[in-house]
């Protein structure tokens, strides 16, 4: 599995890729994420290994990009890992619509750092 995720994140620098992979594998190894790992493995088996022997190495070829593009769950897992453990801290996020947290209303456009400081 690491080889497959590396293909998806390979365009980034090695430090950012290593950081993302470390946190992703950490999260996947946690017992409460067993169903996520199982679903991810099923997707990889279906989309990457469906036309080959699962005991052979994955070959990078003309179909690799299309195979990875079909791995939407893997993309979601990596995105969630990056959301929870950002590789580059300080990337700001703003609310796209008004939001209520613990009964307190915040306007559209409020930054995540403001929400964290106020809550």
N, C-alpha and C positions, 0 to 999 in steps of 0.2 A: 504493500500500500504506500509506503513513503515515496517510492519511485513515481507513482501516479500523481501524487499531490505536488511533487517537485516539478513535474512537467507543467502543471497549471500555474505555479508561482515562480517559474524560472526567470521571468523577465525582470524581476526585482533583484536588488543586490543580495549577495550571499548572507549578509547579516540580517536583513529584514526577512528573508526567506527562512533562515534558520530559526529566527525568533517566532515567526508565524507557525512553523511546523512544530516547534517545541510546545507551544501553548495548545495547538490543536491536538497533538498526541496526548498531552497531559489531560485535556478535557475528555478525550475519547476513552482514556484508561480509567476514568473515575466510574465507580460502580453505578452511580445514578444515570450515567450516560450509556449504559449497555445497549439499550434499544437503538440509540443513535448510531453506535458503532455497527450494530447488526444491520440496520437499514443501509448504512454506507457501504458495508461489505457486499450486501446483496446488489446494490447498484453497480459497484465496480465489477462484480462477477458477471452481471448481465451486460453491461455496456462495454467493458474492456476485454473480458475473457470469454465472451460468448462464442467467438469463432476460433478459439485456440484452446490448447491443452492448458489447464490451470497450473500445471507443474512446470511450464516453460517460462522463460523470461518474456516480458512484454517487449515487443519490437516497436521501435519508433519508426513510423512510415507515413505514407500519404494519408492514411485514415486517422492518424493520432489526434489531430485537432478536432475532427468531427466526433470522435469517441469521447474526448474530454468535454466537448460542448454539450453532449447528451448527459453528462454527469451533473445534473442540476442540484442534486442533494449534496454532492461533494462541494459544489460551489457555495451552497447555503451553509454547510458546516464550517468551511474556511472563513466565510464572511462573518458568521457568528463568533468564531474564535477571534477574529480581528476586532470585532465590535467590543468584545469583553476584555481583550488584552491588546490594545492598540500598539503596533510596532513603533509608530512615531507619535509620541504623546503630544498633545496640544492641537490636534486637528479638531477644530471647533465644529460643533453641530448646533443647529438652531431649530426650534419647533416650527414645523410647517403649518401648524394650526394651533389654536388655543388649547391648552392642556390643563387638566386638574389633577393635582397630586395631593393626597391626604386632605382633600377638601379645600385646598387652596388653588385658586385659578391663576394661571400664568398666560400672558398674551402670546399670540403668534409672533415668531421671530426671536423669542427669548433664548439666550444661549445656554448650552448644557452646563457650563461652568457657573452661570448665575443660578440655575436651578439647584445645583449641588450646594452652593454657598447658602442659599436661602432656605433650603429644606433641611 
